[in-house]
Amino acid sequence: MSKTLKKGQRVYLSTIGHNNFVYPAKEKQEIVFVESQVKELSFVGGGSCLAYLIDSSAFYSTDMLQGHKMIVWVDKNGIGS
């Protein structure tokens, strides 16, 4: 399902955990600097967060090349449609 993350939205980056599953790293936060379309992922284990796939160019501080995707986590009540 496609959704939109607004400019200024706080997200959590991912960390690899038990059995190489991806979980939110609450200590690693980023702010979206351009409104971005994201794809909702069907991940479990995020607690109060939902997982989304977003282009890395939506963030200032990522060292990834434009066009690369990354998994971020958003509080369940913190995303628009």
TIGU-738161 format. One record per residue: x negated, y negated, z negated of N, C-alpha, C, O, CB in turn; residue in three letters; residue number from 1. Coordinates in Angstrom, 1 decimal, decimal comma. Glycine has a CB too. Example, Ala and Ser with C-alpha at 12.3 -4.5 7.8 and 13.67 -1.06 7.14 Angstrom:
# residues 2
n.xx/n.yy/n.zz/ca.xx/ca.yy/ca.zz/c.xx/c.yy/c.zz/o.xx/o.yy/o.zz/cb.xx/cb.yy/cb.zz/lumtor/rovex
-13,2/5,7/-7,8/-12,3/4,5/-7,8/-13,2/3,3/-7,8/-14,2/3,3/-8,5/-11,3/4,5/-9,0/ALA/1
-12,8/2,2/-7,1/-13,7/1,1/-7,1/-12,9/0,0/-7,9/-13,4/-1,1/-8,0/-14,1/0,6/-5,7/SER/2
***
This chain:
# residues 81
n.xx/n.yy/n.zz/ca.xx/ca.yy/ca.zz/c.xx/c.yy/c.zz/o.xx/o.yy/o.zz/cb.xx/cb.yy/cb.zz/lumtor/rovex
-0,8/1,2/0,0/0,0/0,0/0,0/-0,9/-1,2/0,0/-1,8/-1,3/-0,8/1,0/0,0/-1,2/MET/1
-0,6/-2,2/0,9/-1,4/-3,4/1,0/-0,9/-4,5/0,0/0,3/-4,7/0,0/-1,4/-3,9/2,4/SER/2
-1,8/-5,1/-0,7/-1,4/-6,2/-1,6/-2,4/-7,3/-1,4/-3,4/-7,2/-0,6/-1,4/-5,8/-3,1/LYS/3
-2,2/-8,5/-2,1/-3,1/-9,6/-2,0/-3,7/-9,9/-3,3/-3,0/-10,1/-4,3/-2,4/-10,8/-1,4/THR/4
-5,0/-10,1/-3,4/-5,6/-10,7/-4,6/-5,9/-12,2/-4,3/-6,5/-12,5/-3,3/-7,0/-9,9/-4,9/LEU/5
-5,4/-13,0/-5,2/-5,5/-14,4/-5,0/-6,9/-14,9/-5,4/-7,6/-14,3/-6,2/-4,4/-15,1/-5,9/LYS/6
-7,3/-16,1/-4,8/-8,5/-16,7/-5,2/-8,4/-17,0/-6,7/-7,4/-17,5/-7,2/-8,7/-18,1/-4,4/LYS/7
-9,5/-16,7/-7,4/-9,6/-17,0/-8,8/-9,2/-15,8/-9,7/-9,3/-15,8/-10,9/-8,8/-18,1/-9,2/GLY/8
-8,7/-14,7/-9,0/-8,3/-13,5/-9,8/-9,5/-12,8/-10,4/-10,5/-12,6/-9,8/-7,5/-12,5/-8,8/GLN/9
-9,3/-12,5/-11,7/-10,4/-11,7/-12,4/-10,2/-10,3/-12,1/-9,1/-9,7/-12,2/-10,4/-12,0/-13,9/ARG/10
-11,3/-9,6/-11,7/-11,3/-8,1/-11,5/-12,4/-7,5/-12,2/-13,4/-8,2/-12,7/-11,4/-7,8/-10,0/VAL/11
-12,3/-6,2/-12,4/-13,4/-5,4/-13,0/-14,1/-4,6/-12,0/-13,4/-4,0/-11,1/-12,9/-4,5/-14,2/TYR/12
-15,4/-4,5/-12,0/-16,1/-3,7/-11,0/-16,0/-2,2/-11,5/-15,5/-2,0/-12,6/-17,6/-4,1/-10,9/LEU/13
-16,5/-1,3/-10,7/-16,4/0,1/-11,1/-17,7/0,7/-11,6/-18,8/0,1/-11,4/-16,0/0,9/-9,8/SER/14
-17,5/1,7/-12,4/-18,6/2,5/-12,9/-18,4/4,0/-12,7/-17,2/4,4/-12,6/-18,9/2,2/-14,4/THR/15
-19,4/4,7/-12,5/-19,3/6,2/-12,3/-19,3/6,8/-13,7/-20,1/6,6/-14,5/-20,4/6,8/-11,4/ILE/16
-18,3/7,7/-13,9/-18,2/8,3/-15,2/-18,2/9,9/-15,1/-18,9/10,4/-14,3/-16,9/7,9/-15,9/GLY/17
-17,4/10,5/-16,0/-17,4/11,9/-16,1/-17,0/12,6/-14,8/-16,1/12,1/-14,1/-16,3/12,3/-17,2/HIS/18
-17,7/13,6/-14,4/-17,5/14,3/-13,1/-17,6/13,4/-11,9/-16,9/13,7/-10,9/-16,2/15,0/-13,2/ASN/19
-18,3/12,3/-12,0/-18,5/11,4/-10,9/-17,2/10,7/-10,5/-17,1/10,2/-9,4/-19,0/12,1/-9,7/ASN/20
-16,2/10,6/-11,4/-15,0/9,8/-11,2/-15,4/8,3/-11,4/-16,3/8,0/-12,1/-13,9/10,3/-12,2/PHE/21
-14,6/7,5/-10,7/-14,8/6,0/-10,8/-13,8/5,4/-11,8/-12,6/5,7/-11,8/-14,6/5,4/-9,4/VAL/22
-14,3/4,6/-12,7/-13,6/4,0/-13,8/-13,8/2,5/-13,8/-14,9/2,0/-13,3/-13,9/4,6/-15,2/TYR/23
-12,9/1,7/-14,4/-13,2/0,2/-14,5/-14,3/0,0/-15,6/-14,3/0,6/-16,6/-11,9/-0,5/-14,9/PRO/24
-15,2/-0,9/-15,2/-16,3/-1,3/-16,1/-15,9/-2,7/-16,7/-16,2/-3,7/-16,1/-17,7/-1,4/-15,4/ALA/25
-15,2/-2,7/-17,8/-14,6/-3,9/-18,4/-15,7/-4,9/-18,7/-15,4/-6,1/-18,8/-13,8/-3,6/-19,7/LYS/26
-17,0/-4,5/-18,9/-18,0/-5,5/-19,1/-18,6/-6,1/-17,9/-19,4/-7,0/-17,9/-19,1/-4,7/-19,9/GLU/27
-18,1/-5,6/-16,7/-18,6/-6,1/-15,4/-17,4/-6,8/-14,7/-16,7/-6,1/-13,9/-19,3/-5,0/-14,5/LYS/28
-17,2/-8,1/-14,9/-16,1/-8,8/-14,3/-16,6/-9,7/-13,2/-17,8/-10,1/-13,2/-15,4/-9,6/-15,3/GLN/29
-15,8/-9,9/-12,2/-16,0/-10,8/-11,1/-14,8/-11,6/-10,8/-13,7/-11,3/-11,3/-16,4/-10,0/-9,8/GLU/30
-14,9/-12,7/-10,1/-13,8/-13,6/-9,8/-13,7/-13,6/-8,2/-14,7/-13,8/-7,6/-14,0/-15,0/-10,3/ILE/31
-12,5/-13,3/-7,7/-12,3/-13,4/-6,3/-12,4/-14,8/-5,8/-11,8/-15,7/-6,4/-10,9/-12,8/-5,9/VAL/32
-13,3/-15,1/-4,8/-13,4/-16,5/-4,4/-12,7/-16,8/-3,1/-12,6/-18,0/-2,7/-14,9/-16,8/-4,2/PHE/33
-12,1/-15,9/-2,4/-11,2/-16,1/-1,3/-10,0/-15,1/-1,4/-10,2/-14,0/-1,7/-11,9/-15,9/0,1/VAL/34
-8,8/-15,6/-1,0/-7,6/-14,7/-1,0/-7,9/-13,5/-0,1/-8,4/-13,7/1,0/-6,3/-15,5/-0,6/GLU/35
-7,7/-12,3/-0,6/-8,1/-11,1/0,1/-7,0/-10,1/0,1/-6,3/-9,8/-0,9/-9,3/-10,5/-0,4/SER/36
-6,8/-9,4/1,3/-5,9/-8,2/1,4/-6,7/-7,1/0,8/-7,9/-6,9/1,0/-5,5/-8,0/2,8/GLN/37
-6,0/-6,3/0,0/-6,6/-5,1/-0,7/-5,7/-3,9/-0,4/-4,5/-4,0/-0,1/-6,8/-5,3/-2,2/VAL/38
-6,3/-2,7/-0,6/-5,5/-1,5/-0,4/-5,5/-0,8/-1,8/-6,5/-0,6/-2,4/-6,1/-0,5/0,6/LYS/39
-4,2/-0,5/-2,3/-4,1/0,1/-3,6/-4,6/1,6/-3,4/-4,2/2,3/-2,5/-2,6/0,1/-4,1/GLU/40
-5,3/2,1/-4,4/-5,8/3,4/-4,4/-5,1/4,2/-5,5/-4,7/3,7/-6,5/-7,4/3,4/-4,7/LEU/41
-5,0/5,5/-5,2/-4,3/6,4/-6,2/-5,3/7,1/-7,1/-5,4/8,3/-7,1/-3,5/7,5/-5,4/SER/42
-5,9/6,2/-7,9/-6,9/6,7/-8,9/-6,2/6,8/-10,3/-5,3/6,1/-10,6/-8,1/5,8/-9,0/PHE/43
-6,7/7,8/-11,1/-6,2/7,9/-12,4/-7,4/7,6/-13,4/-8,5/7,6/-13,0/-5,6/9,4/-12,7/VAL/44
-7,0/7,4/-14,6/-8,1/7,1/-15,6/-8,4/5,7/-15,8/-9,4/5,4/-16,5/-9,3/7,9/-15,2/GLY/45
-7,7/4,8/-15,2/-8,0/3,4/-15,3/-7,3/2,7/-16,5/-7,5/1,5/-16,7/-7,5/2,7/-14,1/GLY/46
-6,6/3,5/-17,3/-5,9/2,9/-18,4/-4,9/1,8/-18,0/-3,9/2,1/-17,3/-6,9/2,3/-19,4/GLY/47
-5,1/0,6/-18,4/-4,2/-0,5/-18,1/-4,5/-1,2/-16,8/-4,0/-2,2/-16,4/-4,2/-1,6/-19,2/SER/48
-5,4/-0,6/-16,0/-5,9/-1,1/-14,7/-5,5/-0,3/-13,5/-5,3/1,0/-13,6/-7,4/-1,4/-14,7/CYS/49
-5,3/-0,9/-12,4/-5,1/-0,2/-11,1/-6,3/-0,5/-10,2/-6,9/-1,5/-10,3/-3,8/-0,7/-10,4/LEU/50
-6,6/0,5/-9,4/-7,7/0,5/-8,5/-7,3/-0,1/-7,1/-6,3/0,3/-6,6/-8,4/1,8/-8,3/ALA/51
-8,2/-0,9/-6,5/-8,0/-1,5/-5,2/-9,3/-1,4/-4,4/-10,4/-1,5/-5,0/-7,5/-2,9/-5,3/TYR/52
-9,2/-1,3/-3,1/-10,3/-1,4/-2,2/-10,3/-2,7/-1,6/-9,3/-3,2/-1,0/-10,2/-0,2/-1,1/LEU/53
-11,5/-3,4/-1,7/-11,6/-4,8/-1,2/-12,9/-5,0/-0,5/-13,9/-4,3/-0,7/-11,4/-5,8/-2,4/ILE/54
-12,9/-6,0/0,4/-14,2/-6,3/1,1/-15,1/-7,0/0,2/-14,7/-7,9/-0,5/-13,9/-7,2/2,4/ASP/55
-16,4/-6,6/0,2/-17,3/-7,2/-0,8/-17,6/-8,7/-0,5/-18,1/-9,3/-1,4/-18,7/-6,4/-0,7/SER/56
-17,2/-9,2/0,6/-17,4/-10,6/0,9/-16,5/-11,5/0,1/-16,6/-12,7/0,2/-17,3/-10,8/2,4/SER/57
-15,6/-10,9/-0,6/-14,6/-11,7/-1,4/-15,3/-12,2/-2,7/-14,7/-12,9/-3,5/-13,4/-10,8/-1,8/ALA/58
-16,5/-11,8/-2,9/-17,2/-12,2/-4,2/-18,5/-12,9/-3,9/-19,2/-12,5/-2,9/-17,5/-10,9/-5,0/PHE/59
-18,9/-13,8/-4,7/-20,1/-14,6/-4,5/-21,3/-13,7/-4,8/-22,3/-13,7/-4,1/-20,2/-15,8/-5,4/TYR/60
-21,3/-13,0/-5,9/-22,5/-12,4/-6,5/-22,8/-11,0/-6,0/-23,8/-10,4/-6,5/-22,3/-12,3/-8,0/SER/61
-22,0/-10,4/-5,1/-22,3/-9,1/-4,6/-23,5/-9,1/-3,6/-23,5/-10,1/-2,8/-21,1/-8,4/-4,0/THR/62
-24,3/-8,2/-3,6/-25,5/-8,1/-2,7/-25,2/-7,3/-1,5/-26,0/-7,0/-0,7/-26,7/-7,6/-3,4/ASP/63
-23,9/-6,8/-1,4/-23,5/-6,0/-0,3/-23,3/-6,8/1,0/-23,0/-8,0/0,9/-22,3/-5,2/-0,6/MET/64
-23,5/-6,2/2,2/-23,2/-6,8/3,4/-21,8/-7,0/3,7/-20,9/-6,3/3,2/-23,9/-6,0/4,6/LEU/65
-21,4/-8,1/4,4/-20,0/-8,3/4,7/-19,5/-7,2/5,5/-20,2/-6,6/6,4/-19,9/-9,7/5,5/GLN/66
-18,3/-6,8/5,3/-17,7/-5,7/6,0/-17,7/-4,4/5,2/-17,0/-3,4/5,5/-18,3/-5,5/7,3/GLY/67
-18,5/-4,4/4,1/-18,5/-3,2/3,2/-17,4/-3,3/2,2/-17,0/-4,4/1,8/-19,9/-3,1/2,5/HIS/68
-16,8/-2,2/1,9/-15,7/-2,1/0,9/-16,2/-1,7/-0,5/-17,2/-1,0/-0,6/-14,6/-1,2/1,4/LYS/69
-15,5/-2,2/-1,5/-15,9/-1,7/-2,8/-14,6/-1,6/-3,6/-13,5/-2,1/-3,3/-16,8/-2,8/-3,5/MET/70
-14,7/-0,8/-4,7/-13,5/-0,5/-5,5/-13,5/-1,4/-6,7/-14,6/-1,5/-7,4/-13,5/1,0/-6,0/ILE/71
-12,4/-2,1/-6,9/-12,3/-3,0/-8,1/-11,0/-2,6/-8,8/-10,2/-1,9/-8,3/-12,3/-4,5/-7,7/VAL/72
-10,9/-3,1/-10,1/-9,8/-2,8/-10,9/-9,2/-4,1/-11,4/-9,8/-5,0/-11,7/-10,2/-1,9/-12,1/TRP/73
-7,8/-4,1/-11,5/-7,1/-5,2/-11,9/-6,1/-4,8/-13,0/-5,5/-3,7/-12,8/-6,3/-5,9/-10,7/VAL/74
-5,9/-5,6/-14,0/-4,8/-5,3/-15,0/-3,5/-5,2/-14,2/-3,2/-5,9/-13,3/-4,8/-6,4/-16,0/ASP/75
-2,7/-4,2/-14,7/-1,5/-3,8/-14,0/-0,6/-5,0/-13,7/0,2/-5,1/-12,7/-0,7/-2,8/-14,7/LYS/76
-0,5/-6,0/-14,6/0,4/-7,2/-14,5/-0,3/-8,3/-13,8/0,2/-9,4/-13,8/0,9/-7,6/-15,9/ASN/77
-1,5/-8,1/-13,3/-2,3/-9,3/-12,8/-2,5/-9,3/-11,3/-3,4/-9,9/-10,8/-3,6/-9,2/-13,4/GLY/78
-1,6/-8,8/-10,5/-1,7/-8,8/-9,1/-0,4/-9,2/-8,4/0,7/-8,8/-8,9/-2,2/-7,4/-8,5/ILE/79
-0,4/-9,9/-7,3/0,7/-10,3/-6,6/1,0/-9,3/-5,5/0,2/-8,4/-5,3/0,6/-11,7/-6,0/GLY/80
2,1/-9,4/-4,8/2,5/-8,4/-3,7/2,1/-9,0/-2,4/2,4/-8,3/-1,4/3,9/-8,1/-3,8/SER/81
***
